[in-house]
Amino acid sequence: MIEAEGVVGVSHRSVAREAGVPPASITYHFAALDDLLVGTLTWSAESMAAEARDLIESSRIKGSNPAAAVAEMLAFAVGPRRGRTMAEYELYLLAARRPELRPAARMWLDVLTSLARHPDEVGFRAFLAGVDGMLMQGLIDDEPPTAAELLPVVEHLLAPLR
């Protein structure tokens, strides 16, 4: 729903219509609209965390370039998965206005930070901020950047962490 209409298009009724269930089913599980949004943010963060975990583990096992894997993930997020990425950022920005959404919005950062466990916490936070910036810039580009275009930036951000 958020991908199609933005947060403003989300209501118990619209979600029920999209899911093909009675509105009472949605309100039973999510009494308040914020509960539904927190649930969506939590699902999104858990999904992204699982993908990041898989990416990190896969690149370790294969001995491949982690910067290339990150660049590919970013290119996918602003290309084929553009709508979902926009919906996730819309939810994150909503959390800036609604404190009850903030813990769910911060979840992916907490998970990524715990996955990396890098001694240079400042450098790692700068890397995550750079990733956020590349995603936002990629979403507003007329043509989304390719993994090859993102790779030098990702390598630059990762350089201090090696």
Order of alpha helices (4+ residues) and beta strands (2+ residues): alpha-alpha-alpha-alpha-alpha-alpha-alpha-alpha-alpha
